[in-house]
């Protein structure tokens, strides 16, 4: 961990990088007979999520490739990687961060704590570091992950967790003031989630802080290019491209947010009791520009935000009425083309509304 790696700092553009990423994710040179197919749109969304939030939630039916996408993305960018298998019954932060055992006088550290530390070592500090939380909702995230949920809301250089100090023993040198460890700028927490009788629904607190993706059950195949090996992606170079996209496409991101406020907020608040605050605007101004810079358009980016961050709150509710869904659907279909002519239509958002109408008997 003390040996620095020579990272790749020359990334031409997010569009080229996204195309390259799609093919590298699709095929692992060690297992060339196994191929994973993810669409351009899904790869763009995944990459834009990296720009938007440190926490990702990948949802969908079992077998849709949630864990595979995370693992193969980490391989494609040569990131640090640690897989944490979440257990049913986790209730507090000590399940993740470990605890001091007063009987044997030792601190029992966890793989999650090791990941926080490894991400800051010379080997990984210039690269991305991915922590995969597999089946994240087997336990209540808002309990065992509460410390991290709170910390990632702080400015990047102030994000840290408190670790119970070990009496009469010096903690490793990357600890701060003996009992604190930074959540470094290069680490992301990516969780997978199934939804069945054995799992727990995420609270709004978790959803609102996250980038959410639902992977399709029938991905389309494409001809995969075998690409030569390359150096690990430099995390600061990738972030610089994110910042460049944010600067180049701030007008489009602002227009998307104004569309939500001007055209949909009234119906959503009146009929469904749904609103939003500054966090959504902050996320949209990071997410949508990266979608555009990666080859997508503003309609594609807004459709994803609307579906996963706003309309997901109307799912499976028993206090909604058919006419309210029909009014919302009309508002979206009638105004979308006015704001975003010749852009991606809101197909995923409309699909969600139509499924709710079917649930209600229409």
C-alpha positions as CSV (number, residue, x, y, z in Angstrom):
1,X,0.0,0.0,0.0
2,X,3.0,2.3,0.2
3,X,3.9,2.0,-3.5
4,X,2.3,4.7,-5.7
5,X,0.8,3.7,-9.0
6,X,1.3,5.6,-12.3
7,X,-2.2,6.7,-13.1
8,X,-3.7,7.9,-16.4
9,X,-4.2,11.6,-16.4
10,X,-4.8,12.2,-20.2
11,X,-8.5,11.6,-20.6
12,X,-9.7,13.1,-23.9
13,X,-13.4,13.7,-23.2
14,X,-16.3,12.2,-21.2
15,X,-17.9,11.1,-24.5
16,X,-14.9,9.0,-25.6
17,X,-14.4,7.8,-22.0
18,X,-18.0,6.6,-21.7
19,X,-17.8,4.7,-25.0
20,X,-14.5,3.2,-23.9
21,X,-16.0,2.3,-20.5
22,X,-19.0,0.5,-22.1
23,X,-16.7,-1.9,-23.9
24,X,-14.3,-2.4,-21.0
25,X,-17.2,-3.2,-18.7
26,X,-18.6,-5.7,-21.3
27,X,-15.6,-8.0,-21.3
28,X,-13.1,-9.1,-18.7
29,X,-9.9,-10.2,-20.5
30,X,-9.6,-13.0,-17.9
31,X,-13.0,-14.4,-18.9
32,X,-13.5,-13.4,-22.5
33,X,-16.4,-15.9,-23.0
34,X,-18.6,-13.9,-20.5
35,X,-20.0,-10.6,-21.8
36,X,-22.0,-8.0,-20.0
37,X,-24.2,-5.7,-22.0
38,X,-25.1,-2.3,-20.7
39,X,-26.6,0.4,-22.9
40,X,-24.9,3.8,-23.6
41,X,-27.7,5.4,-21.6
42,X,-27.1,3.3,-18.5
43,X,-23.3,3.7,-18.7
44,X,-23.8,7.5,-19.0
45,X,-26.1,7.5,-16.0
46,X,-23.7,5.4,-14.0
47,X,-20.8,7.8,-14.7
48,X,-23.0,10.9,-14.1
49,X,-23.9,9.3,-10.8
50,X,-20.2,9.2,-9.8
51,X,-20.1,12.9,-10.4
52,X,-23.3,13.5,-8.5
53,X,-23.1,11.5,-5.2
54,X,-20.8,9.3,-3.2
55,X,-23.7,6.9,-2.6
56,X,-25.3,4.8,-5.3
57,X,-28.3,2.4,-5.1
58,X,-28.6,-0.1,-7.9
59,X,-32.0,-1.8,-7.8
60,X,-33.8,-4.3,-9.9
61,X,-34.7,-8.0,-10.2
62,X,-32.1,-10.6,-9.2
63,X,-29.8,-11.4,-12.2
64,X,-30.0,-8.0,-13.9
65,X,-26.3,-7.4,-13.3
66,X,-26.3,-4.9,-10.4
67,X,-23.2,-6.4,-8.7
68,X,-21.5,-7.1,-12.0
69,X,-21.8,-3.5,-13.2
70,X,-20.2,-2.2,-10.0
71,X,-17.4,-4.9,-10.0
72,X,-16.7,-4.5,-13.7
73,X,-16.7,-0.7,-13.5
74,X,-14.0,-0.9,-10.8
75,X,-12.0,-3.3,-13.0
76,X,-12.4,-1.0,-16.1
77,X,-11.0,2.0,-14.3
78,X,-8.5,-0.1,-12.2
79,X,-10.0,1.2,-9.0
80,X,-9.5,0.0,-5.5
81,X,-12.3,-2.4,-4.6
82,X,-13.8,-3.9,-1.5
83,X,-16.9,-6.0,-1.3
84,X,-18.9,-5.9,1.9
85,X,-21.7,-8.4,2.4
86,X,-24.4,-6.7,4.4
87,X,-26.0,-9.1,7.0
88,X,-29.6,-9.2,8.2
89,X,-29.8,-7.8,11.7
90,X,-27.2,-5.0,11.5
91,X,-28.3,-2.2,13.7
92,X,-25.6,0.3,14.4
93,X,-22.3,1.8,13.1
94,X,-20.2,-0.8,14.8
95,X,-21.3,-3.4,12.3
96,X,-19.4,-1.3,9.7
97,X,-16.6,0.3,11.6
98,X,-15.7,-2.3,14.2
99,X,-15.4,-2.0,18.0
100,X,-13.0,-2.2,20.9
101,X,-13.2,-5.5,22.8
102,X,-12.4,-4.7,26.5
103,X,-11.8,-8.4,27.3
104,X,-8.9,-9.0,24.8
105,X,-7.9,-5.3,24.7
106,X,-7.9,-5.2,20.9
107,X,-9.8,-3.3,18.3
108,X,-11.8,-5.6,16.0
109,X,-11.6,-3.8,12.7
110,X,-13.9,-4.6,9.7
111,X,-13.3,-4.8,5.9
112,X,-15.3,-1.5,5.6
113,X,-12.9,0.3,8.0
114,X,-9.9,-1.2,6.1
115,X,-11.4,0.2,2.9
116,X,-11.7,3.7,4.3
117,X,-8.0,3.5,5.3
118,X,-6.7,1.8,2.1
119,X,-8.3,4.5,-0.1
120,X,-5.9,7.0,1.4
121,X,-2.7,5.0,1.1
122,X,-0.2,5.9,-1.7
123,X,-1.3,2.9,-3.8
124,X,-4.9,4.2,-4.2
125,X,-5.0,7.9,-3.2
126,X,-4.8,9.0,-6.9
127,X,-7.3,6.4,-8.1
128,X,-11.0,5.7,-7.6
129,X,-11.9,3.4,-4.7
130,X,-15.2,1.5,-4.8
131,X,-16.9,0.0,-1.8
132,X,-19.6,-2.5,-2.9
133,X,-22.3,-3.0,-0.2
134,X,-24.0,-6.1,-1.5
135,X,-27.7,-6.5,-0.6
136,X,-27.6,-3.2,1.2
137,X,-31.2,-3.3,2.3
138,X,-31.1,-6.6,4.2
139,X,-30.9,-4.3,7.3
140,X,-32.1,-0.8,7.9
141,X,-29.6,1.5,6.1
142,X,-30.6,4.5,8.2
143,X,-29.3,2.7,11.3
144,X,-26.1,0.9,10.4
145,X,-25.0,3.4,7.7
146,X,-26.2,6.6,9.6
147,X,-22.7,7.9,10.3
148,X,-21.8,7.7,6.6
149,X,-25.1,9.2,5.4
150,X,-24.4,12.2,7.7
151,X,-20.7,12.5,6.8
152,X,-21.1,12.6,3.0
153,X,-23.3,15.7,3.4
154,X,-20.3,17.7,4.7
155,X,-17.9,19.4,2.4
156,X,-15.4,16.9,0.9
157,X,-12.4,17.9,3.0
158,X,-14.4,17.7,6.2
159,X,-16.0,14.2,5.7
160,X,-14.8,11.9,8.5
161,X,-16.0,9.2,10.9
162,X,-15.2,8.8,14.6
163,X,-13.6,5.6,15.6
164,X,-13.5,4.5,19.3
165,X,-9.9,4.9,20.3
166,X,-7.9,2.0,21.6
167,X,-6.5,2.7,25.1
168,X,-2.7,2.7,25.4
169,X,-2.2,2.1,21.7
170,X,-1.3,4.4,18.9
171,X,-3.6,4.2,15.9
172,X,-2.2,4.0,12.4
173,X,-0.7,7.2,11.0
174,X,-3.6,8.2,8.7
175,X,-5.9,8.7,11.7
176,X,-6.6,12.2,12.7
177,X,-6.4,13.2,16.4
178,X,-6.2,9.4,17.3
179,X,-9.9,8.8,16.9
180,X,-11.0,10.1,13.5
181,X,-10.6,8.8,10.0
182,X,-11.3,10.8,6.8
183,X,-13.7,9.7,4.1
184,X,-11.3,10.5,1.3
185,X,-12.3,12.3,-1.9
186,X,-11.7,9.3,-4.0
187,X,-14.0,6.8,-2.4
188,X,-17.6,5.9,-3.4
189,X,-20.2,3.6,-1.7
190,X,-22.2,1.5,-4.2
191,X,-25.0,-0.6,-2.9
192,X,-27.2,-3.3,-4.5
193,X,-30.8,-3.8,-3.5
194,X,-33.4,-6.5,-4.1
195,X,-37.0,-5.9,-3.1
196,X,-38.7,-8.9,-1.6
197,X,-40.0,-10.2,1.7
198,X,-36.5,-10.5,3.1
199,X,-35.5,-6.8,2.5
200,X,-36.3,-3.4,4.0
201,X,-37.4,-0.4,2.0
202,X,-35.0,2.6,1.9
203,X,-36.2,5.7,3.6
204,X,-36.4,9.0,1.8
205,X,-33.3,10.2,3.7
206,X,-31.3,7.6,1.9
207,X,-32.9,8.0,-1.5
208,X,-32.5,11.7,-1.5
209,X,-28.7,11.5,-0.9
210,X,-28.2,8.8,-3.5
211,X,-27.9,8.2,-7.2
212,X,-30.5,5.5,-8.0
213,X,-30.4,3.2,-11.0
214,X,-32.8,0.4,-12.0
215,X,-31.2,-1.9,-14.5
216,X,-33.3,-3.4,-17.4
217,X,-34.1,-7.1,-17.4
218,X,-33.3,-7.6,-21.1
219,X,-30.2,-5.7,-22.2
220,X,-29.5,-5.3,-25.9
221,X,-26.4,-7.0,-27.2
222,X,-23.7,-5.1,-29.2
223,X,-20.4,-6.0,-30.8
224,X,-17.8,-5.7,-28.1
225,X,-14.4,-4.2,-28.9
226,X,-11.4,-5.8,-27.2
227,X,-9.3,-2.9,-25.9
228,X,-5.7,-2.9,-24.7
229,X,-4.8,-2.6,-21.1
230,X,-4.3,0.9,-19.7
231,X,-3.1,2.6,-16.5
232,X,-5.5,3.3,-13.6
233,X,-7.7,6.3,-14.2
234,X,-6.6,9.4,-12.2
235,X,-9.4,10.5,-10.0
236,X,-8.6,14.2,-10.1
237,X,-8.4,14.1,-14.0
238,X,-11.9,12.6,-14.1
239,X,-13.2,15.1,-11.6
240,X,-11.7,17.9,-13.8
241,X,-13.8,16.6,-16.7
242,X,-16.9,16.6,-14.4
243,X,-16.2,20.3,-13.5
244,X,-15.7,21.2,-17.1
245,X,-19.1,19.6,-18.0
246,X,-20.8,21.5,-15.2
247,X,-19.4,24.7,-16.5
248,X,-20.3,24.0,-20.2
249,X,-23.8,22.8,-19.5
250,X,-25.0,24.8,-16.5
251,X,-27.7,26.6,-18.6
252,X,-29.3,23.2,-19.6
253,X,-29.2,22.0,-16.0
254,X,-30.8,25.2,-14.8
255,X,-33.6,24.9,-17.4
256,X,-34.3,21.3,-16.3
257,X,-34.7,22.4,-12.7
258,X,-36.9,25.3,-13.7
259,X,-39.1,22.9,-15.7
260,X,-39.7,20.8,-12.5
261,X,-40.5,23.9,-10.5
262,X,-42.6,25.7,-13.1
263,X,-44.6,22.9,-14.7
264,X,-44.7,19.9,-12.2
265,X,-44.2,21.2,-8.7
266,X,-47.8,22.4,-8.3
267,X,-49.4,19.1,-9.3
268,X,-46.9,17.0,-7.3
269,X,-47.4,19.1,-4.1
270,X,-51.2,19.4,-4.5
271,X,-52.1,15.8,-5.4
272,X,-49.2,13.8,-3.9
273,X,-47.7,15.9,-1.2
274,X,-44.2,15.7,-2.9
275,X,-41.7,18.6,-2.8
276,X,-38.0,19.1,-3.0
277,X,-35.3,21.4,-1.8
278,X,-31.7,22.6,-2.5
279,X,-30.2,19.1,-2.6
280,X,-32.1,18.2,-5.7
281,X,-31.0,21.3,-7.5
282,X,-27.4,20.6,-6.4
283,X,-27.6,17.0,-7.7
284,X,-29.2,18.0,-11.0
285,X,-26.4,20.6,-11.7
286,X,-23.8,17.8,-11.3
287,X,-25.7,15.0,-13.0
288,X,-27.3,16.5,-16.1
289,X,-24.1,18.2,-17.4
290,X,-22.1,14.9,-17.3
291,X,-25.0,13.1,-19.2
292,X,-24.7,15.8,-21.9
293,X,-20.9,15.7,-22.0
294,X,-21.0,11.9,-22.3
295,X,-23.2,12.0,-25.4
296,X,-26.7,12.2,-24.0
297,X,-29.2,15.1,-23.9
298,X,-31.1,17.1,-21.3
299,X,-34.3,15.1,-21.8
300,X,-32.5,11.8,-21.0
301,X,-30.9,13.3,-17.8
302,X,-34.1,14.9,-16.6
303,X,-36.2,11.8,-17.3
304,X,-33.9,9.8,-15.0
305,X,-34.0,12.4,-12.2
306,X,-37.8,12.6,-12.5
307,X,-38.3,8.9,-12.4
308,X,-35.8,7.9,-9.7
309,X,-35.9,10.9,-7.3
310,X,-39.4,12.3,-7.6
311,X,-41.9,9.9,-9.1
312,X,-40.6,6.9,-7.1
313,X,-42.4,8.5,-4.1
314,X,-45.8,7.9,-5.7
315,X,-45.3,4.1,-6.1
316,X,-47.6,1.7,-4.3
317,X,-49.4,4.5,-2.3
318,X,-53.0,3.9,-1.2
319,X,-53.9,7.6,-0.9
320,X,-53.7,8.5,-4.6
321,X,-56.5,8.8,-7.1
322,X,-56.6,7.8,-10.8
323,X,-57.5,11.4,-11.9
324,X,-54.4,12.8,-10.2
325,X,-52.1,10.4,-12.1
326,X,-53.9,11.2,-15.3
327,X,-53.5,14.9,-14.7
328,X,-49.8,14.5,-13.9
329,X,-49.2,12.4,-17.0
330,X,-50.9,15.1,-19.2
331,X,-48.8,17.8,-17.6
332,X,-45.6,16.0,-18.5
333,X,-46.5,15.0,-22.0
334,X,-48.0,18.4,-23.0
335,X,-45.1,20.5,-21.7
336,X,-42.0,18.3,-22.3
337,X,-41.7,19.1,-26.0
338,X,-42.1,22.8,-25.4
339,X,-39.1,22.9,-23.1
340,X,-37.0,20.2,-24.7
341,X,-37.9,19.9,-28.4
342,X,-36.3,17.0,-30.3
343,X,-34.8,15.7,-27.0
344,X,-35.3,12.3,-25.4
345,X,-38.9,11.9,-24.3
346,X,-39.9,11.2,-20.7
347,X,-40.5,7.5,-21.5
348,X,-39.3,6.1,-18.2
349,X,-41.3,8.6,-16.1
350,X,-44.4,8.0,-18.1
351,X,-43.9,4.2,-17.9
352,X,-43.8,4.5,-14.1
353,X,-47.1,6.5,-14.1
354,X,-48.8,4.0,-16.4
355,X,-47.8,1.1,-14.1
356,X,-49.4,3.0,-11.2
357,X,-52.6,3.5,-13.3
358,X,-52.7,-0.3,-14.0
359,X,-52.2,-1.0,-10.3
360,X,-55.2,1.2,-9.6
361,X,-57.3,-0.7,-12.2
362,X,-57.1,1.5,-15.3
